[in-house]
Structures are given as structure tokens and as C-alpha cells.
Amino acid sequence: QVQLVESGGGLVQAGGSLTLSCVASGRTVSSYIVGWFRQAPGKERDLLGAISRSGSNTYYPDSVKGRCTISRDNAKNTVYLQMNSLKPEDTAVYYCAASSSTSTYIIAQSRRVTSNFHSWGQGTQVTVSS
């Protein structure tokens, strides 16, 4: 199985931006669709987006469309999340996860998105101050 480690979290001012990294080990990240999620205290883990194995396709839910960009560098075994116009309500633990699903479309259409992902990082805290 692939192991994932997120980094890049911290304290950010409202209106700012951040870039998180997700580095894979154990297996090449190009074998997987990778998704980014976040979870605030007392809330469910929400999908921020997912990127196909080649990086040619991405999916973003309407709730974050326009503010999130996911990219990947398979040569570096790394997937990135860029998020801009940050708000205090973006404060959460951010996770990356790997999926063996066949397409981001299938993930987007599923009723339980998290069930498509089998390997999770430990998460990185992002705190947005007002």
C-alpha cells in the first residue's frame, strides 16, 4: 500500500492562500487517483477535489470550485493543493488520500466519497485567522 504524508499547514491570515503537499512512498503515486479532504471539529470529512492519475482530469465540488486547484508531479511522487481567498471557516485538518477507482467521475458520482479512498495521510492543520 502507498503511504501519504501531508505538509504545508499552519496559520494563515484571512484572504491569503496556501499550498499543501502530499508526498507518497511505498508505491508510485501515479498508480492512484488522489483526493484532498478537510475535516473541521465536529464535522464530516469533506472532499475538496480529486485528480486523475495523469493529472489531465480534476474534479472539484461546487462548494470550493474556483478556490482550489489540485496538481501533481508524478516524478516527485507528490500531489499539491492550492487554496486561495482563505476564510476562517476554512480552518480544519487537511488530508490527502489515494484511490484505486477508475476515474474522478466515478468518485464524484458516489454517495459516500470517502469510501473510494483506501490510504490516508495523517493530516495537516490549517488555521485561518480573521
Rosetta silent file (secondary structure, phi, psi, omega in degrees, C-alpha in Angstrom):
SEQUENCE: QVQLVESGGGLVQAGGSLTLSCVASGRTVSSYIVGWFRQAPGKERDLLGAISRSGSNTYYPDSVKGRCTISRDNAKNTVYLQMNSLKPEDTAVYYCAASSSTSTYIIAQSRRVTSNFHSWGQGTQVTVSS
SCORE:     score description
SCORE:     0.000 S_00000001
   1 L     0.000  155.584  178.649    0.000    0.000    0.000 S_00000001
   2 L   -84.364  143.983  172.300    1.018    3.582   -0.519 S_00000001
   3 E  -108.293  140.414 -176.176    1.845    5.813    2.439 S_00000001
   4 E  -125.073  139.514  177.953    0.981    9.510    2.260 S_00000001
   5 E  -132.951  122.017  178.133    2.350   12.440    4.251 S_00000001
   6 E   -91.551  152.424  174.036    0.886   15.929    4.090 S_00000001
   7 E  -153.400  166.760  177.094    2.799   19.108    4.832 S_00000001
   8 L   106.163   -3.243  178.886    2.460   22.849    4.455 S_00000001
   9 L   -73.710  173.366  179.154   -0.224   23.573    7.010 S_00000001
  10 E   155.156 -157.947 -179.183   -0.049   26.322    9.591 S_00000001
  11 E   -96.681  127.860 -178.629   -1.508   29.690   10.462 S_00000001
  12 E  -130.887  143.545  176.680   -2.729   31.825    7.559 S_00000001
  13 E   -80.488  148.970  176.924   -4.465   35.190    7.540 S_00000001
  14 L   -56.914  139.373 -177.139   -7.899   35.511    6.025 S_00000001
  15 L    91.175  -12.792 -179.663   -7.700   36.412    2.373 S_00000001
  16 L   -83.506 -170.863 -179.455   -4.399   34.638    1.998 S_00000001
  17 L  -136.422  166.070  178.041   -3.524   31.457    0.203 S_00000001
  18 E  -147.523  158.080  172.593   -1.753   28.216    0.920 S_00000001
  19 E  -129.842  121.944  176.681   -0.167   25.294   -0.840 S_00000001
  20 E  -104.199  148.003  177.691   -0.196   21.876    0.751 S_00000001
  21 E  -116.950  149.054  177.213    1.928   18.954   -0.392 S_00000001
  22 E  -131.797  109.363 -177.363    1.191   15.250   -0.244 S_00000001
  23 E  -102.839  131.303 -178.224    4.233   13.027   -0.675 S_00000001
  24 E  -100.733  148.744  173.277    3.780    9.338   -1.411 S_00000001
  25 E  -144.540  163.768  179.548    6.063    6.463   -0.512 S_00000001
  26 L    92.809  -46.767  174.659    5.880    2.703   -0.755 S_00000001
  27 L  -143.009  156.925 -178.882    4.308    2.794   -4.200 S_00000001
  28 L   -68.776  135.556 -176.269    4.393    5.312   -7.002 S_00000001
  29 H   -67.864  -19.727 -179.671    1.676    7.944   -6.683 S_00000001
  30 H   -66.999  -10.418  177.685    0.971    7.721  -10.415 S_00000001
  31 H   -80.085   -6.121 -170.568   -0.875    4.458   -9.705 S_00000001
  32 L  -132.027  148.635  158.460   -3.650    6.317   -7.901 S_00000001
  33 E   -72.768  139.948  179.417   -6.252    8.977   -8.141 S_00000001
  34 E  -121.586  134.621  177.240   -5.522   11.353   -5.257 S_00000001
  35 E  -117.972  154.287  172.066   -8.065   13.399   -3.381 S_00000001
  36 E  -113.363  137.745 -179.414   -7.802   16.219   -0.881 S_00000001
  37 E  -131.794  166.109  169.249  -10.216   16.432    2.035 S_00000001
  38 E  -143.723  154.122  179.536  -10.681   18.533    5.112 S_00000001
  39 E  -142.318  118.483  175.652  -12.365   17.982    8.423 S_00000001
  40 L   -90.805  157.049 -179.401  -13.290   20.649   10.934 S_00000001
  41 L   -54.784  128.577  177.490  -14.014   19.748   14.576 S_00000001
  42 L    77.728    5.523 -178.659  -17.410   18.095   14.899 S_00000001
  43 L  -119.804  166.719  179.164  -17.973   17.994   11.160 S_00000001
  44 L   -74.645  162.669  175.983  -17.749   15.373    8.448 S_00000001
  45 L   -81.886  119.505 -174.318  -14.710   14.901    6.255 S_00000001
  46 E  -107.656  141.093  177.208  -15.415   16.795    3.035 S_00000001
  47 E   -76.513  132.648  174.375  -13.888   16.331   -0.388 S_00000001
  48 E   -98.724  -25.100  178.478  -12.087   19.366   -1.800 S_00000001
  49 E   163.363  169.873  179.827  -11.201   17.750   -5.093 S_00000001
  50 E  -145.525  151.736 -178.191   -9.552   14.857   -6.835 S_00000001
  51 E  -128.992  140.008 -178.968   -7.021   14.457   -9.611 S_00000001
  52 L   -70.454  170.259 -175.170   -6.616   11.647  -12.106 S_00000001
  53 L   -59.234  -39.663 -178.638   -3.508    9.517  -12.370 S_00000001
  54 L   -85.584  -16.924 -175.100   -2.038   11.536  -15.230 S_00000001
  55 L    89.931    1.179 -175.880   -3.251   14.873  -13.892 S_00000001
  56 L   -78.691  -20.123  179.861   -5.313   15.510  -17.013 S_00000001
  57 L  -126.333  137.529  174.431   -8.641   15.408  -15.166 S_00000001
  58 E  -133.178  153.916  175.668   -9.701   17.069  -11.957 S_00000001
  59 E  -130.391  134.512  175.482  -12.960   17.231  -10.070 S_00000001
  60 L  -131.744  132.869  173.958  -13.992   19.917   -7.604 S_00000001
  61 L   -68.396  156.518 -176.983  -17.296   20.098   -5.753 S_00000001
  62 L   -57.574  -29.685 -175.529  -19.259   23.309   -6.249 S_00000001
  63 L   -63.223  -24.705 -178.481  -18.564   24.380   -2.667 S_00000001
  64 L  -124.648    1.436 -176.772  -14.875   25.051   -3.415 S_00000001
  65 L   -59.068  131.263 -178.680  -14.809   25.403   -7.188 S_00000001
  66 L    97.250  -19.627  179.411  -12.713   28.401   -8.134 S_00000001
  67 L  -109.106  -16.716 -177.865  -10.783   28.493   -4.858 S_00000001
  68 E  -117.113  141.723  173.106   -8.990   25.146   -5.008 S_00000001
  69 E  -136.171  124.829  177.575   -6.504   23.803   -7.509 S_00000001
  70 E  -108.529  135.134  177.380   -5.054   20.311   -7.328 S_00000001
  71 E  -139.855  168.186 -179.718   -1.965   19.384   -9.314 S_00000001
  72 E  -145.695  150.724  173.631    0.543   16.588   -9.279 S_00000001
  73 E  -126.252   94.744 -175.586    4.160   15.914  -10.125 S_00000001
  74 H   -64.876  -28.065  178.248    4.432   12.167  -10.561 S_00000001
  75 H   -65.305  -28.471  178.179    8.195   12.396  -10.999 S_00000001
  76 H   -99.777    3.240 -179.453    8.372   13.775   -7.444 S_00000001
  77 L    55.969   39.397 -171.922    5.670   11.411   -6.175 S_00000001
  78 E  -134.695  141.242  174.673    3.825   14.496   -4.928 S_00000001
  79 E  -122.229  142.197 -174.786    0.335   15.949   -5.201 S_00000001
  80 E  -119.607  151.503  170.823   -0.442   19.564   -4.330 S_00000001
  81 E  -126.060  120.489  171.668   -3.439   21.524   -3.120 S_00000001
  82 E  -107.394  134.365  179.768   -3.557   25.278   -3.668 S_00000001
  83 E  -136.591  132.159 -177.398   -6.332   27.187   -1.975 S_00000001
  84 L  -121.874  176.258 -178.624   -6.895   30.926   -2.163 S_00000001
  85 L    49.403   50.433 -174.994   -9.151   33.570   -0.627 S_00000001
  86 L   -66.998  145.096 -179.418   -8.984   31.731    2.663 S_00000001
  87 L  -124.127  158.258  177.022  -11.657   32.335    5.285 S_00000001
  88 H   -54.563  -32.428  179.474  -11.759   31.476    8.992 S_00000001
  89 H   -71.710   -5.153  172.992  -14.282   28.740    8.145 S_00000001
  90 H   -83.057   -4.111  177.754  -11.550   27.023    6.105 S_00000001
  91 L   -61.943  124.478 -175.842   -9.865   26.145    9.412 S_00000001
  92 E  -176.516  173.325  166.958   -9.619   22.363    9.524 S_00000001
  93 E   -91.213  130.150 -177.184   -7.297   19.390    9.301 S_00000001
  94 E  -105.414  132.305 -176.694   -6.476   18.754    5.648 S_00000001
  95 E  -124.069  147.082  164.579   -5.907   15.229    4.367 S_00000001
  96 E  -110.233  156.220 -176.898   -4.801   13.646    1.130 S_00000001
  97 E  -151.655  151.613 -178.062   -5.901   10.153    0.198 S_00000001
  98 E  -107.628  142.034 -179.923   -5.307    7.617   -2.551 S_00000001
  99 E  -129.854  141.623  173.621   -7.960    5.825   -4.561 S_00000001
 100 L   -96.737   12.789  177.360   -7.783    2.887   -6.955 S_00000001
 101 L   -59.421  159.126 -175.139  -11.045    3.978   -8.576 S_00000001
 102 L   -81.450  -21.742 -179.354  -11.070    4.071  -12.354 S_00000001
 103 L  -159.264  155.395  175.323  -11.999    7.736  -12.723 S_00000001
 104 H   -65.881  -27.038  178.675  -12.612   11.012  -10.892 S_00000001
 105 H   -62.620  -43.939  179.450  -16.110   10.980  -12.436 S_00000001
 106 H   -61.879  -41.647  178.838  -16.989    7.798  -10.566 S_00000001
 107 H   -62.352  -44.694 -177.898  -15.753    9.342   -7.324 S_00000001
 108 H   -61.896  -31.815 -176.642  -17.770   12.496   -7.948 S_00000001
 109 H   -86.742  -10.281 -174.416  -20.972   10.478   -8.512 S_00000001
 110 L   -76.141  151.793 -177.553  -20.611    8.245   -5.457 S_00000001
 111 L   -78.701  -34.491  176.967  -22.837    8.738   -2.432 S_00000001
 112 L  -117.477   91.202 -173.508  -20.045    8.121    0.092 S_00000001
 113 H   -59.184  -42.034 -175.333  -16.995    9.746   -1.416 S_00000001
 114 H   -62.021  -24.503 -178.069  -14.608    8.734    1.368 S_00000001
 115 H   -69.418  -14.519  177.979  -15.333    5.039    0.734 S_00000001
 116 H   -78.768  -12.963 -172.427  -13.483    5.328   -2.595 S_00000001
 117 E  -110.250  131.458 -172.524  -10.194    6.098   -0.825 S_00000001
 118 E  -111.188  -15.654 -178.007   -8.133    3.399    0.871 S_00000001
 119 E  -131.232  126.706 -174.151   -4.937    5.139    2.004 S_00000001
 120 E  -123.104  145.571  169.381   -4.915    8.324    4.058 S_00000001
 121 L   -78.211  177.381 -177.256   -2.276   10.684    5.315 S_00000001
 122 L   -84.348  -12.895  177.630   -2.165   11.778    8.935 S_00000001
 123 L    94.901  154.579  175.155   -3.426   15.253    8.102 S_00000001
 124 E  -134.937  133.641 -176.272   -2.033   18.766    8.463 S_00000001
 125 E   -79.096  132.216  172.255   -3.707   21.521   10.452 S_00000001
 126 E  -120.398  125.284  178.257   -4.643   24.743    8.696 S_00000001
 127 E  -121.545  123.779 -179.427   -5.829   27.644   10.834 S_00000001
 128 E  -107.368  120.222 -179.129   -7.148   30.810    9.195 S_00000001
 129 E   -95.613  145.933 -178.417   -7.184   33.886   11.398 S_00000001
 130 L   -87.714    0.000    0.000   -9.578   36.762   10.870 S_00000001
